[in-house]
Amino acid sequence: MADDRTLRAIPRVAELLAKADALLITAGAGMSVDSGLPDFRGGKGFWGAYPPLEKLGISFEHMAQPHWFGEKPEMAWAFYGHRQQLYRETKPHAGYGKLLEWGRAMSGGYFVVTSNVDGHFQAAGFSPNRVLEQHGNIHRHQCASPCCPATWQGDLADLKIEMDTLQAKGPLPRCPQCGGLARPNVLMFGDTEWVRGDTQQQTRRFERWFESVRRMRVVVLECG
């Protein structure tokens, strides 16, 4: 339920949107919660989703690090594979559609800048050329080494995940270039091996768009 301050602000926000020429949407983890996705920040919610990690005393910040792919690849892929499958199976909530409707109505268009890695803006119909994923995308994979700057759409069809032990069973994703272990193309904590080419390309598109609307009336909506 929205508080009084939020309710009082709605007419002003509606007025700003009606007069705007362009829309910049910024979004964080809270944007996905209404779709039914868990917010993994904080020990209680994270360990509730992954009980084996509570027994080991491993926090989200500790688990979301690249060294696990070298030390315990089955556990690393169980964690990230489960998240990838969860994000792919979950339908974006109606708020995404409303934002897209507003953005499309603007003469200068829209752009999304998000720290989310779930790909839900694209799944909701936003143009991939109008989304900047600052931390990457969990549905893209890269070499864990990495041997090259390539990324590709990951396929986990043959990966089975045992949630009671948090172990991935079956062939783990491999790099098509060198045959070594692959990992999600997301920026992790303490990550010096993240392949950032896709995000850099998105950043250049965002900079060109922002330059094109610099003299227009731009509304910034911060979500989640």
N, C-alpha and C positions, 0 to 999 in steps of 0.2 A: 504494500500500500504506500503510495507516494505521500511524503510529508507536506505540510502547509506551504513551506518555502518553494518546493518543487511545483506544486499546483499553481501558485501565484506567478511563477516564472513562465508557465506554458504559453500564455497569450503573447508575451514578449518574444519568446523563441519563434512562435508561429509568424509573427510580424517580420522578424529578421529573415526567416526562410523565404517568405513571400517576396521580399525585396532583393534577395540575393541573386548574384549572377553565377556563382560557383559554390560548390560544397566540398569541403575537406573533412573527411571522417577519420578520426583517430580512435583506435580501439585496443583494449587490453583484454586480459583473461576473463574479466567479468562479462564481456559481451557474449560469451558462449554458454554461460551458466543457465540462461533461460531455455536453451536448447536441450537441457538435461545433462550437459557435460559437467563433470566434477571440476572444482577448482583445487588443483593439487597443492597449492601453497598452504603451508601450515601442517604440522605433524598429524593432527587429528584426522583431517580429511584425506590426506595422502596415505597414511597408514591404514585408514579404513578401506581404501581401495586396494592396497597392497599389503596385507597382513604379514607375509614373509619378511618384508623389509622392516616392519616394526620389531620383529623378533631379533633382527640383526642390528637394530638401532640406526638404520640408514635413512636419512632425511631426503626430501626432494632435491635439495641443493647438492647433496652428496651423490645421489643416484644419477642426476642429470649432468654427468661428467664423462668425457670421451674415454678415459682410461679403462672403464669397465669392458669396452669392446675388445681390449687386449687381455684383460685379466679374467673376466667371466663373461664371454660373449653370449652364452646361452641365456644368462640372466639379463644382460643388457638388451638382447633382442626380445626377450619376453616382455620387458618393461616398455620398450618403444614400439614393439609390434602390437601389443595390446592397445596402446594409445592410438596407433595408426588405424587399427581396425575399428576402434570405438568412434573416432572422428569420422571415418568413412561411412559408418552405419547410421550416424545421428543426423537428423534433418535440421538444417538451420531454422531458427524460430522466425516468426512473422516480422520481427523488427528489421531483419535484414532486407526484406522485401520493401518495407516502407522507406528505408534509407535509399534503396536503389531507385524507387519511384521519385523521390525528391531530387536525387542527383541527376537523373535523366531529364528532369524538367528544367534544369538550369541551362542557360545559354552557353556558359563556360564549362559545363559538365562537372564532373566530380573526380575525386581521387581518394583512395583509402591508404592510410599509413597505419600498420598494425604490428604489434609484437606477437600476435597469435600465430601458431604454426599449424592450425587445424585445417586450413584451406576452405573455411566455411563461406568466406565472401565470394570466392569463385563458384562454390557449389550453389550459392543463392542467386547466381546470375550476373554478378559483377564481372566486368571485363578483366581478364588477367593483365591486360595492358594498363589498367587503372588501379592496380594494387601493389603496394610496397610492403613486403614481408621482411621486417627488420631482423628477425631471428630465423629466417628460412621457412621451409615447408616440410612437414613430417612425411608427406607422401612422395617427396623426392629423395633419392638415395645418392650417395657418393662413396668413393673408395675410403676406407678407414685410415689408410696410410698417410695421406692420399697419394696415389701414383700419378694422377692427372687432374685437371680442373673440370672434368666432365661430371654432369649429374644426369639422372634419368628417373622416370616414374617407377616407383618400387612396386613389386608384385609379391605379396605375402600369401598367395593362394595355398602353397604347400607348407606353410609354417603353422604348427600347432603349439598352442601355449597352455601350459599347466599352471593355473593361477594359484593352486594350493602350495606349489613349490617355487613358483615364478621361474619356470624353465621353459625355453623354447625347444620344441622337438621337430626333427626333420632338417632338411638342408637349410642352413642359414644363408641369407642374401649374400651374393658375391659380386665383386667388381668385374664387369665384362671386359675390362682392359687387361688387368693383371691376374685375375682369378682370386685375389685376396678378399678378405672379409669386407663387406660393405657396411655402411651405417646410414642413419637418416641425415639428410642435409639440413640440420638445424643447429643453431648456435647454442652450445652447452656452456656450463660454467668452466672456466679455465681452459677454454677451447682454442688451441692454436692450429688445429687441423681442419677447421671448417672451411669448405669451399664456398667462397662468397660471390662467385661470378654472377649467379642469378639475381641476388639481391643488389649487386652493384648495377646491373642492367636496369632493374626496377627503379633504383635511385635516380639514374639518369633520366628515365621517362618521367618520374615525378618532378624533377628539377625543370624539365622542359615545360611540363604542364603548369607548374607554379609560375614560371616566368610569363607564360601566355595569359594568366589571369591576374597578374600583379596589380594592374590598374582597375580591376573589376571589384565588385563588392563580394568578398569571399566570407562565407560563414564556416566556422570550425565547430564541428560537433565532436565532443569527447565522450566515448562510450566505453563503459567497463573499466 
